[in-house]
Amino acid sequence: MRPTERKLTLALGHNGYKLTAQRRSVLKAISNSHEHLTPAEVHERVNQENSKIGLVTVYRTLELLSELGLICQVHREGKSQSYTLAPSGHHHHMICSECGTVADFTDCDLGELEARLSRETGFEIEGHLLEFSGRCGDCQEQAGRNADD
C-alpha cells in the first residue's frame, strides 16, 4: 500500500522537519506518480507549478525523503537513480534492463545470509538493498517477435 501525500507530510513533521513549499511540491510530484521518477523528471513536474525550485533543492528533498524511508531509490545500471513512494514494509526491486520497468517484491528471507556475512566479515549489518536485473515479460515477448521476423 502506498502512503498518501498527507501521511508523508505528517511523517516529515513527526521527524522534526518543516513542510516548506518546495518539499510540498516534491511530495506532490512523487505521490501523484505511479512511476519511478528521476530527479530531472521530478524537477520538471515541480516546475510546472513553481519555476523557482531548483534542481539542487529537488535532490536535497529526495535525499531527505529517502533517508526517512518515505520514498525508495532504484539504482538502474548506467542510468540516473529514480524514486517512488515507498510501499509499507521492507521490499526489493526487479528492474528490466531494456525498458526500465521496475517491479517490487517483498518475499525474501535474508536473515540467515545476513547472519553468516556478519560472522564472516565482522560487519554489524544495519540494512540491505537487493535489486535484480533482467528482461521483463513484455521485452522478452518483443524480442521473440523480432527474432521471428
C-alpha positions in Angstrom: 0.0 0.0 0.0 1.3 3.4 -1.0 1.3 6.2 1.6 -0.8 9.3 0.8 0.6 12.8 0.4 -1.0 13.6 3.8 0.8 10.7 5.5 4.1 11.9 4.0 3.6 15.4 5.3 2.7 14.1 8.8 5.9 11.9 8.8 8.0 14.9 7.9 6.6 16.9 10.9 6.9 13.8 13.2 10.6 13.7 12.3 11.1 17.4 13.1 11.1 18.8 9.6 9.0 21.7 8.3 6.8 21.3 5.3 8.2 24.0 3.1 6.6 24.9 -0.2 9.5 23.2 -2.0 9.1 20.0 -0.1 5.3 20.1 -0.6 5.9 20.4 -4.4 8.3 17.4 -4.4 6.0 15.3 -2.3 3.1 16.1 -4.6 5.1 15.2 -7.7 6.2 11.9 -6.2 2.8 11.0 -4.7 0.9 11.7 -7.9 3.1 9.4 -9.9 2.9 5.7 -10.1 6.2 5.5 -11.9 9.8 5.7 -10.7 10.9 9.2 -11.4 14.4 10.5 -11.9 15.4 13.8 -10.1 15.2 15.6 -13.5 11.6 14.3 -14.0 10.6 15.3 -10.5 12.1 18.8 -11.2 10.2 19.0 -14.5 6.9 18.2 -12.7 7.7 20.6 -9.8 8.5 23.4 -12.2 5.1 23.2 -13.8 3.7 24.7 -10.5 6.7 26.7 -9.2 9.6 27.5 -11.6 11.7 28.9 -8.7 12.5 25.5 -7.3 16.0 24.5 -8.4 17.3 21.0 -9.2 19.6 21.1 -6.1 16.6 21.6 -3.9 14.9 18.6 -5.6 18.0 16.5 -5.0 18.2 17.5 -1.3 14.5 16.9 -0.8 14.7 13.5 -2.4 17.7 12.6 -0.3 15.8 13.6 2.9 12.7 11.7 2.0 14.8 8.6 1.1 16.7 8.8 4.5 13.3 9.0 6.3 12.2 5.9 4.4 9.3 7.7 2.8 10.4 7.1 -0.8 12.7 4.5 -2.2 15.5 4.8 -4.6 16.2 2.5 -7.5 19.7 2.1 -9.0 19.4 1.4 -12.7 22.5 0.3 -14.4 24.0 3.1 -16.4 21.1 5.4 -15.8 20.2 8.1 -13.2 18.7 6.9 -9.9 14.9 7.1 -9.7 12.5 7.4 -6.9 9.0 6.3 -6.0 6.8 6.2 -2.9 8.0 3.5 -0.5 5.4 0.8 0.0 4.8 -0.1 3.6 7.2 -2.7 4.8 10.6 -3.9 3.5 10.8 -4.6 -0.2 13.2 -5.0 -3.1 13.2 -4.4 -6.8 13.4 -6.2 -10.1 14.5 -3.9 -13.0 14.1 -4.6 -16.7 17.5 -3.9 -18.3 15.7 -3.0 -21.6 12.7 -0.8 -20.8 13.4 0.2 -17.2 10.2 -1.2 -15.8 10.5 -1.8 -12.0 8.6 -4.4 -10.1 8.6 -4.5 -6.3 8.7 -7.7 -4.3 8.6 -8.4 -0.6 9.0 -12.1 -0.1 12.7 -12.6 0.9 14.3 -14.1 3.9 17.8 -12.9 4.1 18.3 -13.3 7.8 20.5 -16.4 7.5 22.6 -14.8 4.9 23.0 -11.5 6.9 24.0 -13.5 10.0 26.6 -15.5 8.1 28.0 -12.4 6.4 28.2 -10.6 9.7 30.1 -13.5 11.3 32.5 -13.9 8.4 33.3 -10.2 7.9 32.8 -8.7 11.4 30.3 -6.2 10.0 27.3 -5.1 12.0 24.8 -5.1 9.3 22.2 -2.3 9.5 20.3 -3.0 6.4 20.5 -4.2 2.8 19.4 -3.3 -0.7 18.6 -6.0 -3.2 17.9 -5.5 -6.8 17.7 -8.0 -9.6 18.1 -7.0 -13.3 16.9 -8.8 -16.3 14.2 -8.6 -19.0 10.5 -8.2 -18.2 7.9 -10.4 -19.9 6.9 -7.7 -22.4 10.6 -7.2 -23.5 11.1 -10.9 -23.8 7.9 -11.2 -25.9 9.0 -8.3 -28.1 12.4 -9.9 -28.6 10.8 -13.2 -29.6 8.6 -11.4 -32.2 11.6 -9.6 -33.6 13.5 -12.9 -33.9 10.6 -14.4 -35.9 10.8 -11.6 -38.5 
